[in-house]
Every structure is written in C-alpha cells, then in structure tokens.
C-alpha cells in the first residue's frame, strides 16, 4: 500500500509541474503602461519631480506591448528610443518614437530576447538615458499568484493522501 500512495503523490507532483509549465509557456503577452517625463539637463523620470540621469529602470516581459506616454518637461524636442545594441543612437529594429516637444504616445512590442538594454533620447543621449529590462514571461511578480495556487492545491492533495493513509488499518 505504501508504494501505491507514493506513486499517487509522485503522479500529482508531476501533473502539477506539467500544468505550471504549460501555463507559463502559454502566458499571453500583456500591455504595460509607462509615463516618462524628459528634461535635456536632468534626464528621465516616472514623474516630473523625480527626473534623474540615469532615469528609472523600465521592466517588461519578453513580447509585451509597451505603451509609453512621453512628456517633454522642458518643452524642448526629444525622441525616445530603446537600443537593443546599447548604442547612443537608434539603429534599424530599435523601437523609436517620433520627435516630440509636448506629450506624445508611443507603443511598441518588446524584444523576445531577455536582457538589459538602454533607452535614450536620440537628441540628448548623454543625459537622457535609462535601462530597459526584458525578463522571461512570468518573471514579473504579478503573475506569481497562479503558481502559488497550484502549489497550494498540490500540497493539499498530498496532505489529504497522507492523512487518508494513516487512517486505514
């Protein structure tokens, strides 16, 4: 009987792992929203009161749609881009906004290659830059509750099996 319960517990564990992997692999990309304030002498910030150089790190999952609201805080022209080669000017394939001197919206799809890249202003690249981090799918904590639910179900099933085994003569 002991082998029967061990085999059942092992099957439940393998099933839970398979389900978690399937959920992780089929995780749909999502849209992430960011607002960046730009200033030619100060850098970038998520608000007008925290503009720094380097600017804040932007973290997304691979393949996410990134929706940016870009605001020229100093009223000067700027052009936001993400450099997947970490250069100081955009190259072919880099997401690149139009030049703006007020407020503009810019949307692009993040690369499917994880890593840390640089975002910049093409007009003021030495001051207006920051880091654009692409993590694996489910690498951002908001997706962890599903994994925790699966682990809770798994542990509950194992406890139920073990307590049932102890009650049998």
N, C-alpha and C positions, 0 to 999 in steps of 0.2 A: 504494500500500500504506500509506503514511503516514496518509492520510485514514481508511483502514479502522480502524487502531489508535486513532486519535484519537476516532473515532466510538464505538468499543467502550468506550474509557476513559470517555468522557462518559456513555454509557448506564449503565455500572456506577456512576458517581458519582450520577447521577440516581436510580437504583434504590436505592442505599444511603440517600440523603436521604429518599426516599419511605417506605422501611421505618422509618427512625428517626422520622419524623413520625407514622406510623401507630402505632408502639409508644408514642410519647409521648401521642398522643390517646386511646389505649385503656388507658392506665395505670390500673389499678384503685386506688381509694382504699384506704388501709390503716388499721389501728388503731394509734394512738400512745398509749403509756402514760406517765403522769407522776405523781409523788408531790409534793404541796406541803404543807409544814408552815406553819401560820399562827399568828401571835402579834400581838395587838392593839397592842402598843407597838413591835414590831420589824419586822413586815411578813410576807413570804412567803419560803420557801426550798425548794430541792430536798432538803435535809437539815436536821436540827434544828440543825446547827452553822453553817449559812450563811444564816440568815434575815436579809433586808435589805429596805429600802424605798428605791427600788422593788425588787420581787422579780425573780427570774430571767425572762428572755425565753423564752416558750414558742413554738416554731416548728413549724408543721404545714403540710401541703399542702392546697390547697382541696379540700373534700369529705371529708377524712379523718374517721374516727371518733376522738374524743379520749376516752380513758379516764383519769379522774383519781382518785387516792386522795388524799383531803383529810384532813389531820390537824390538829386544834386542839392546838397545842403548849402553849398557856397554859391549856387547859381551859375557855376562855370560848366562848360561842356565836359562830359565824361563818357566813357564807353567801357562797360563791364565785359570781361571775358574770363573763361576758365581755360587755363593752359594745361592740357594733358601731357605736354612735354616739359612743363615747368620753365617755359621761356618768358621773357618780358614783353613779347608781342604775340598776338594771335597768329596761329598757322592753320592751314586747312584742316577742318574737322573739329576745331575748338569751338565751343558754344560762344557766341559773340553778339552782344546787344547792339542796337543802333546807338548812335551818338545822342545823348540827352543832356539837357540843361535844366530840366524841371523834374517831373515824375514820369516814369515810363514803366510798362510791364514787359517782362521778358520771360519766355518759357522755353525750356529745352529738356531733353532726356539725358540723364547722367549716363556715363560710360558703364559698360558691363565689366570693366576691369577694376578690381578693388585697388585702393591705394590712396595716397595723399598727394593732391595736386595743388597748384597755386591759382587763385583768382586775382585779377588785377584790373586796373583802369588802363586802357591802351594809351590814353593821353598822359596820364600821370603814374606810370608803373612803379617808380621807385618808392613812392609814399603810399599809394593806394593799392594795397595787396593784402591777401589773407590766404587761408588754407581751406581747400575744398576736399573733404574726406569722403571716399566712397567705400562703404562697408558691405559685407555679404548680406544677402537677403536674410531677414530676421535678426540682423545684428543690432538693430535699434531697440531698446528695451520695451517699447510699446507693443511689440509682438510676442513678448515672453509669457503673458498670461495663458495662451493656448498650450504652450509646452508645460506650464505648471499644472494646468487642468489635467493633461494626460498623465503626468506623474502622480497626481492625487488619485486618479482612477486606478492606476497601476498599483499603487501602494495599498489602496483599499481592497482591491481584489486579492492581493497576496495575504493581507491580514485575515480576510474572510476565509480563504482557503486554509490557512494555518489554524485558525480557531475551530473550523469545522473538523479538521483532522484530529485535534486534541479532544473533541467531544465524543468521537467514535470509540467504541470499546476495543 
